[in-house]
Amino acid sequence: MNYPLAGLIIIVVIAGIIILIKRNQKDKTSFEKQLDNTEIHPGTDDEPKTKQD
């Protein structure tokens, strides 16, 4: 295998890994924001309490 091709493949793989990491970080922050918005806070529960025997 010739060295320029191997170098190009290594650069493409490293760039792909960096892109995936950055996308994952962005998805993580948007997921955390969604979770904060949908979290049930004390006193905001709309379902009536049922008695348990």
C-alpha beads as a LAMMPS data file, in Angstrom:
LAMMPS data file: protein, C-alpha beads

53 atoms
52 bonds

1 atom types
1 bond types

-500.0 500.0 xlo xhi
-500.0 500.0 ylo yhi
-500.0 500.0 zlo zhi

Masses

1 110.0

Atoms # bond

1 1 1 0.000 0.000 0.000
2 1 1 1.426 3.371 -0.783
3 1 1 2.010 5.905 1.973
4 1 1 0.068 8.922 0.601
5 1 1 -3.081 6.817 0.330
6 1 1 -2.615 5.454 3.858
7 1 1 -2.093 9.001 5.162
8 1 1 -5.228 10.210 3.401
9 1 1 -7.279 7.366 4.862
10 1 1 -5.978 8.097 8.367
11 1 1 -6.826 11.814 7.998
12 1 1 -10.354 10.991 6.771
13 1 1 -10.909 8.577 9.681
14 1 1 -9.695 11.128 12.253
15 1 1 -11.885 13.856 10.700
16 1 1 -14.885 11.503 10.806
17 1 1 -14.299 10.765 14.480
18 1 1 -14.044 14.492 15.270
19 1 1 -17.291 15.201 13.395
20 1 1 -19.099 12.412 15.269
21 1 1 -17.864 13.684 18.642
22 1 1 -18.997 17.251 17.897
23 1 1 -22.420 16.057 16.692
24 1 1 -22.810 13.892 19.794
25 1 1 -22.047 16.858 22.061
26 1 1 -24.657 18.989 20.275
27 1 1 -27.232 16.197 20.506
28 1 1 -26.437 15.737 24.195
29 1 1 -27.047 19.399 25.014
30 1 1 -30.300 19.491 23.040
31 1 1 -31.443 16.293 24.782
32 1 1 -30.645 17.805 28.183
33 1 1 -32.675 20.920 27.290
34 1 1 -35.614 18.738 26.216
35 1 1 -35.357 16.751 29.431
36 1 1 -35.352 19.935 31.527
37 1 1 -38.449 21.205 29.703
38 1 1 -40.397 17.957 30.185
39 1 1 -39.316 17.249 33.743
40 1 1 -42.189 17.116 36.216
41 1 1 -41.592 19.638 38.952
42 1 1 -43.170 19.307 42.411
43 1 1 -46.695 20.694 42.480
44 1 1 -47.237 20.495 38.727
45 1 1 -48.578 16.947 38.553
46 1 1 -51.914 17.077 36.701
47 1 1 -53.037 13.546 37.558
48 1 1 -55.190 13.215 40.666
49 1 1 -53.722 11.255 43.530
50 1 1 -55.315 7.844 44.108
51 1 1 -55.642 6.197 47.464
52 1 1 -53.708 3.002 47.906
53 1 1 -55.146 0.397 50.255

Bonds

1 1 1 2
2 1 2 3
3 1 3 4
4 1 4 5
5 1 5 6
6 1 6 7
7 1 7 8
8 1 8 9
9 1 9 10
10 1 10 11
11 1 11 12
12 1 12 13
13 1 13 14
14 1 14 15
15 1 15 16
16 1 16 17
17 1 17 18
18 1 18 19
19 1 19 20
20 1 20 21
21 1 21 22
22 1 22 23
23 1 23 24
24 1 24 25
25 1 25 26
26 1 26 27
27 1 27 28
28 1 28 29
29 1 29 30
30 1 30 31
31 1 31 32
32 1 32 33
33 1 33 34
34 1 34 35
35 1 35 36
36 1 36 37
37 1 37 38
38 1 38 39
39 1 39 40
40 1 40 41
41 1 41 42
42 1 42 43
43 1 43 44
44 1 44 45
45 1 45 46
46 1 46 47
47 1 47 48
48 1 48 49
49 1 49 50
50 1 50 51
51 1 51 52
52 1 52 53
